[in-house]
Amino acid sequence: MVALQKGFIPTDILSPGAIYNGGYPSAKEVRLRIANGGAGQSGLVEAFANAYIQFSVETKGVKPFLVAWYLGDTTQSLQYLASKFVDVALTYNAAAEKHCVDSGAASQRELVFLDHFYLVGPKPNPAELSTSNDSVTDMFNKIVASGNEDTLRPPNPSIRPPTRFLSRFDKSATNIKESELFVKIGQVPWAYAYSTWYHQYARFPLQALEAASYLAEYTLTDRGTWLSSPSSVTSNLVIYKGAESTEDEAVLLNPCSALSAPDTANKEMAEDFMNWVVRDDGGQQVVKDFKKNGERLYSPRPKKQ
């Protein structure tokens, strides 16, 4: 469970990753602050921000304003919300989100979209994962077994790379998911003495995927990050398991929820954004229309929940 401490954020060292004006150069005042990691890096938060500004100005007659995006993983984003440093957090961990609401750190929570986890790895496939026969737990078992074997008997690098797994190791939703999958098969490679094939790389999604590509390592990433990465990164990797199969669909889905802070200077704007982002003709249309290279990155929230 993520422990939320109110008021600890050193606001003097935090600055927005980007500020959006919805196409209105005259906008001067930041009236909504949103924290998120992967969807911010992929550009979805920007699409939300610009569409919401345009909706507010054109439909409600609101004076043009700015929306600020703060880069943070799920744990950081919820902490920013609890400290009222942001007005809205887009996060990916249901248990932590529910605790945030129960503790009073958030006043509202809405499912916004579905991302999808991918297990990716190097083309030589040193762990011999089978895309046709292996479940996601089978694949994690093979990575552990092959990683342990390569530690004892290092392979000839001219023949194949050693089996290694790159972990975000940063309390992000991806880190939590990969940890759940390791624990599910009875493994804790981060525990002392930690497994040498378990590469702890605490970076944000795009940087982590780039490192896995360069180092020829397996890793867990998400569809939005994959489709937002350049071909120089993805061309060295293979998607060994996605969210396509029925068996693994629930395991590898990555739901994103929006939470709003109860008492900030932008409370009314945050509440209005929360209502807009789940509307079929509002935020859900933005999710449907958001694509990279002709492919949709995210799925709208299910009609029935």
LINFENSUL-V818825 format. One line per field, one symbol per residue. phi: phi as a letter, one per 40 degrees, with the letter a starting at -180 (. if undefined). psi: psi as a letter, one per 30 degrees, with the letter a starting at -180 (. if undefined). A space follows every 10 residues. Layout:
BEGIN
phi->???
psi->???
END
This chain:
BEGIN
phi->.ccbbcgccc ccbbaccabb bggbdccbbc babbbabdcc cchccccdcc cccccccccb gccdabbbbb cacdcccccc cccgcbcbbb bbadcccccc cccgcbbaab cbabcbcbcb acccfccfcb ccbccccdcc cccccccccc ccbdccccca cccbbcbcfb gccccccccd cccdbgbbcc cccccccccc bcbcdccccc cccccfbcab bbdccdcccc ccccccbbcc abbccccbdc cbcbcbbbbb ccabcbdccc cccccccbcc cbcccccccc bbfgbccbbc cccbb
psi->kkkkjkgfkj fffklkflkk gggjffkekj gkkkkldefe effeeeeeee eeeeeeeeef gkkkllkkkk kkaeeeeeee eeggflekkj lhjeeeeeee eefgfkfkkk kelklkkkjl llefiffhkj fffkleeeee eeeeeeeeef eeikljffel llklkjkehg gleeeeeeee eeeeggkiff lkklkffjjj jilleeeeee eeeefhlllk aleeeeffkl ffeffflkjf kagekeegee egkikklkkk kejlfgeeee eeeeeeffke gceeeeeefj lkhgkkelkl kkek.
END
